[in-house]
Amino acid sequence: MSAKLTWKGPQVRAEIARRCATALTEIDLRIETEAKAELYPGHGKVSGTLQRSIVGEPGRVEGKRVRGKVGTKGVRYARRIHRLYEYLIVGFRRVQPQAGAIVEKHVKGK
């Protein structure tokens, strides 16, 4: 008895990369939420414009890497406020302990 095996390495690698990109999108959205929560009246928030400008981009596959991005768009004073309150870094640090579980959840397909 013989069986023919078909190598599906590239397809499996592409599927795992896609799932990791989905996981990174969730992580970025959580960082975005935490960063927005870090800004409140008297702590970097005056009108809410800076909070609305914080956005996370969807995770994407670039070669062998999966990349994501969280930042502000269109607010000139965002860098100054970030130097004072580090709202993006605080958001990242709050989500960082959960990141492994989020990736595991998406890669296993739960």
KAURLIN-V217826 format. One record per pair of residues at least 12 apart in sequence whose ideal C-beta (glycine too) atoms are under 7 Angstrom apart, sorted by the first residue. I is the first residue (numbers start at 1). J is the second residue. If there is no record, write none. Layout:
I,J  I,J
This chain:
16,107  17,61  17,66  18,61  19,106  19,107  20,66  20,103  20,107  21,59  21,60  21,61  21,66  22,59  22,106  23,102  23,103  23,106  23,107  24,59  24,66  24,68  25,58  25,59  25,68  26,102  27,68  27,95  27,99  27,102  28,56  28,57  28,59  28,68  28,69  28,70  29,56  30,95  31,56  31,70  31,91  31,92  31,95  32,54  32,55  32,56  32,70  34,90  34,91  34,94  34,95  35,54  35,70  35,87  35,88  35,90  35,91  36,51  36,54  38,85  38,87  38,90  38,91  39,51  39,87  43,85  44,81  44,84  44,85  44,87  49,75  50,72  50,75  50,78  50,81  53,72  53,73  53,74  53,75  53,78  54,72  55,73  56,68  56,69  56,70  57,69  70,88
